Amino acid sequence: MVWGEVIPLRTARLHMRLTEDGLALLRRAAAVQEQDLTSFVLGHALERARDVVRADQELRMRMAAIAADPLRYVRDPRLPDDPDLAALMLAAQQDPAGLAGLDAPDDHGRDAP
C-alpha cells in the first residue's frame, strides 16, 4: 500500500457455502500468507477474475478481427494439418530447386560401405 492511498470501502457482500475441510484449508492458507481470510480469498478470486475477463476480451478482439476480414484467416485446404509437412510444402513452393535432393535415389535400406 502506498502512503496516502485511499482504499475504497468494501460494501458489497458475497456469501458462499463450502465444506468444513475447505474452510479449514482456506484459513490455514491465509494464515501462512499472514492475511485475514477475506483478503486471502478476495485477492486470489479477483486476480483470477481479471485473468478470465482479459482472456475473454482478447478472444473477442481476435474474433472481431476475423469477422472484419474473414478471407485473411481462411486456412488453405491444400496444406495438411501436419506442421512439418506444411512447412515442407511451403518450402517447395518457394524454392523447388532446393528440394531436388529429396528425389535422389537411396540405398533401399542397405548399409553404406
Backbone bond lengths (Angstrom), bond angles and torsions (degrees), N, CA, C in turn:
res aa  C-N    CA-C-N  psi(-1)  N-CA   C-N-CA  omega(-1)  CA-C   N-CA-C  phi
1 M - - - 1.442 - - 1.525 108.31 -
2 V 1.322 115.32 140.04 1.455 122.27 -178.87 1.528 108.70 -93.36
3 W 1.334 115.76 140.64 1.465 120.03 179.59 1.526 109.91 -58.44
4 G 1.323 116.05 131.03 1.458 121.75 178.54 1.520 113.98 85.70
5 E 1.342 116.89 -2.31 1.461 120.45 179.88 1.524 109.46 -70.55
6 V 1.301 116.56 134.66 1.459 121.33 178.77 1.523 108.06 -91.73
7 I 1.312 115.60 124.25 1.457 121.02 178.87 1.525 107.89 -95.71
8 P 1.342 116.84 124.47 1.459 118.39 -179.62 1.529 111.11 -64.11
9 L 1.317 114.80 145.51 1.461 119.64 178.49 1.520 109.62 -68.31
10 R 1.297 115.12 141.77 1.463 120.88 176.92 1.525 107.03 -94.05
11 T 1.316 115.59 102.64 1.465 119.03 -178.57 1.522 111.78 -111.23
12 A 1.327 118.95 -20.30 1.467 121.49 179.19 1.523 109.54 -79.15
13 R 1.327 115.90 152.83 1.457 120.97 -178.36 1.519 110.67 -124.51
14 L 1.311 114.79 149.63 1.456 122.63 175.38 1.518 106.68 -136.07
15 H 1.308 115.51 121.25 1.472 120.17 178.13 1.520 107.92 -108.20
16 M 1.322 116.28 138.74 1.460 119.27 178.08 1.523 110.29 -143.67
17 R 1.291 113.89 154.59 1.462 120.40 177.53 1.520 108.32 -112.52
18 L 1.320 115.02 139.86 1.450 120.27 177.46 1.520 108.85 -151.82
19 T 1.302 116.45 171.73 1.460 120.27 -178.87 1.525 109.69 -73.56
20 E 1.312 115.53 161.03 1.468 120.30 176.25 1.526 110.23 -61.17
21 D 1.334 116.28 -39.00 1.466 120.04 178.60 1.531 110.88 -63.95
22 G 1.320 116.18 -41.11 1.454 120.23 178.52 1.520 111.93 -62.95
23 L 1.319 115.88 -42.75 1.463 120.61 178.32 1.525 111.05 -64.58
24 A 1.325 116.25 -42.17 1.464 120.42 178.79 1.532 110.53 -62.43
25 L 1.323 116.65 -40.70 1.461 120.77 179.06 1.529 111.01 -64.30
26 L 1.328 116.63 -44.21 1.468 120.06 178.21 1.524 111.30 -62.37
27 R 1.320 116.66 -42.25 1.470 119.64 179.15 1.536 110.76 -63.32
28 R 1.320 115.79 -41.77 1.466 119.37 -179.64 1.536 110.66 -64.95
29 A 1.323 116.20 -43.96 1.462 120.37 179.86 1.531 110.66 -64.33
30 A 1.312 117.10 -40.48 1.465 120.78 178.17 1.526 110.20 -62.70
31 A 1.326 116.91 -41.12 1.462 120.82 179.19 1.524 110.79 -64.89
32 V 1.327 116.44 -40.95 1.468 120.23 178.16 1.528 110.15 -60.13
33 Q 1.319 116.99 -38.19 1.460 122.09 -179.95 1.535 112.05 -84.70
34 E 1.317 116.23 1.16 1.466 122.47 -177.93 1.519 111.79 55.23
35 Q 1.339 114.51 47.61 1.458 122.13 177.75 1.521 108.66 -128.31
36 D 1.332 114.71 157.38 1.461 116.44 171.13 1.530 107.34 -77.69
37 L 1.318 116.15 162.77 1.457 121.60 -174.15 1.529 111.69 -58.98
38 T 1.321 117.38 -43.65 1.469 120.68 -179.11 1.519 111.17 -61.09
39 S 1.324 117.60 -47.70 1.462 120.68 -179.70 1.522 111.40 -62.70
40 F 1.324 116.46 -40.90 1.459 120.53 -179.81 1.527 110.67 -62.05
41 V 1.324 116.70 -51.93 1.467 120.91 -176.87 1.526 110.38 -66.29
42 L 1.316 117.21 -46.67 1.460 119.96 -178.70 1.525 112.17 -64.09
43 G 1.304 116.83 -41.83 1.461 119.41 -179.74 1.513 112.02 -57.13
44 H 1.322 115.95 -48.24 1.465 119.58 -178.45 1.527 111.53 -73.23
45 A 1.311 117.90 -38.28 1.468 120.59 179.86 1.523 110.90 -66.29
46 L 1.323 117.51 -43.17 1.464 120.20 -179.80 1.526 111.71 -68.17
47 E 1.321 116.68 -37.75 1.467 119.76 177.09 1.524 110.55 -61.62
48 R 1.318 115.93 -45.12 1.470 120.61 178.48 1.529 110.53 -64.76
49 A 1.325 116.85 -41.10 1.463 120.62 179.59 1.529 110.34 -61.53
50 R 1.328 117.46 -41.71 1.472 120.55 177.73 1.530 110.75 -61.69
51 D 1.339 117.00 -42.06 1.463 120.94 179.05 1.532 110.90 -62.05
52 V 1.326 116.96 -43.82 1.467 121.48 -179.12 1.520 110.33 -64.10
53 V 1.333 117.28 -45.47 1.466 121.20 -179.35 1.524 110.34 -65.91
54 R 1.328 117.94 -41.12 1.462 121.43 178.76 1.530 110.73 -62.62
55 A 1.333 117.25 -44.34 1.465 120.98 179.12 1.527 110.44 -63.50
56 D 1.318 117.07 -39.06 1.462 120.92 178.51 1.529 110.22 -65.21
57 Q 1.318 117.65 -42.18 1.466 121.12 178.60 1.528 111.20 -63.12
58 E 1.337 116.68 -41.98 1.461 120.30 178.79 1.522 110.90 -63.63
59 L 1.327 116.66 -41.71 1.461 120.77 178.77 1.524 110.30 -63.64
60 R 1.330 117.18 -43.58 1.466 120.58 179.09 1.529 111.19 -63.07
61 M 1.326 117.28 -38.23 1.461 120.31 178.15 1.525 110.82 -65.82
62 R 1.342 117.25 -41.24 1.470 120.39 177.51 1.520 110.80 -64.16
63 M 1.329 115.98 -41.89 1.457 120.03 179.90 1.530 110.64 -65.07
64 A 1.338 117.53 -37.87 1.461 121.06 177.60 1.526 110.25 -65.40
65 A 1.327 117.51 -39.45 1.464 120.88 178.04 1.524 110.44 -64.04
66 I 1.320 117.05 -40.60 1.464 120.92 178.24 1.522 110.05 -66.33
67 A 1.328 117.17 -42.32 1.466 120.87 179.59 1.527 111.28 -64.32
68 A 1.333 117.38 -33.53 1.459 121.21 -179.14 1.531 112.04 -71.73
69 D 1.336 117.44 -31.17 1.463 121.15 -178.10 1.534 108.49 -144.38
70 P 1.334 117.86 70.17 1.477 120.16 -172.01 1.523 114.09 -64.07
71 L 1.321 117.48 -32.10 1.474 118.41 -177.42 1.520 112.18 -67.09
72 R 1.309 117.31 -23.29 1.467 120.49 178.97 1.527 111.64 -68.62
73 Y 1.321 116.52 -24.20 1.461 120.71 -173.06 1.530 113.30 -109.63
74 V 1.320 117.21 14.35 1.461 120.13 178.79 1.519 108.18 -81.48
75 R 1.320 115.73 129.46 1.458 120.52 178.13 1.517 108.89 -73.73
76 D 1.320 116.11 135.78 1.452 121.38 178.18 1.531 107.95 -70.32
77 P 1.331 117.92 114.48 1.472 119.69 -176.03 1.519 113.11 -66.88
78 R 1.327 117.15 -14.57 1.465 119.44 178.15 1.519 111.78 -75.77
79 L 1.346 116.49 -19.20 1.462 119.75 -179.76 1.527 109.65 -88.37
80 P 1.293 117.61 132.35 1.464 120.36 179.85 1.531 111.34 -71.87
81 D 1.312 115.59 162.97 1.454 120.83 178.09 1.521 112.43 -72.46
82 D 1.324 117.32 -18.27 1.464 121.98 178.81 1.530 108.58 -72.41
83 P 1.357 119.20 113.00 1.459 120.51 -175.50 1.532 113.37 -61.87
84 D 1.326 118.41 -33.53 1.465 120.34 179.06 1.529 111.00 -67.63
85 L 1.321 115.90 -42.36 1.455 120.06 178.97 1.525 110.57 -68.99
86 A 1.328 117.00 -37.46 1.463 120.92 177.19 1.524 110.27 -62.74
87 A 1.325 117.50 -41.60 1.471 121.46 178.58 1.527 110.29 -64.95
88 L 1.322 117.19 -39.46 1.460 121.09 178.27 1.527 110.70 -64.22
89 M 1.337 116.72 -43.16 1.458 120.56 178.80 1.525 111.18 -64.61
90 L 1.314 116.78 -39.73 1.458 120.69 178.13 1.524 110.78 -65.18
91 A 1.326 116.90 -41.66 1.467 121.28 177.65 1.526 110.20 -62.56
92 A 1.317 117.37 -39.11 1.470 121.24 179.80 1.515 110.78 -65.98
93 Q 1.328 117.18 -37.31 1.463 120.12 178.02 1.522 111.00 -67.57
94 Q 1.324 117.42 -37.39 1.453 121.13 -175.84 1.529 112.65 -80.29
95 D 1.339 117.20 -33.35 1.465 120.63 -177.64 1.524 109.06 -148.07
96 P 1.333 117.27 79.69 1.468 119.85 -178.14 1.520 113.33 -58.69
97 A 1.333 118.14 -32.96 1.465 120.82 -178.86 1.522 111.31 -69.06
98 G 1.313 117.57 -26.14 1.459 121.11 -178.15 1.517 112.89 -69.48
99 L 1.312 117.35 -16.09 1.462 120.79 -179.40 1.523 112.43 -103.35
100 A 1.328 117.81 10.44 1.465 121.33 -177.81 1.518 111.73 -59.33
101 G 1.316 117.98 -32.29 1.459 121.39 -179.13 1.509 113.57 -65.78
102 L 1.322 117.72 -19.40 1.464 120.27 179.44 1.519 111.68 -71.25
103 D 1.332 117.22 -23.66 1.458 120.94 -179.38 1.525 112.66 -89.39
104 A 1.325 118.16 -1.43 1.461 121.69 -177.94 1.528 109.39 -65.09
105 P 1.309 116.62 141.62 1.471 119.05 179.33 1.526 110.63 -64.09
106 D 1.311 115.15 143.66 1.472 119.09 178.23 1.522 109.24 -106.42
107 D 1.307 117.01 -177.65 1.458 120.27 -176.29 1.524 111.97 -91.37
108 H 1.327 116.98 11.04 1.469 123.41 176.38 1.527 112.13 53.06
109 G 1.323 115.44 44.78 1.460 119.82 172.98 1.501 115.07 89.13
110 R 1.351 118.01 -4.42 1.457 119.10 -179.63 1.516 109.72 -80.25
111 D 1.313 116.84 148.99 1.454 122.06 176.15 1.512 109.60 -70.98
112 A 1.321 115.06 144.18 1.479 119.83 177.50 1.507 108.96 -68.45
113 P 1.384 117.10 146.29 1.483 119.11 -178.69 1.484 112.23 -68.86
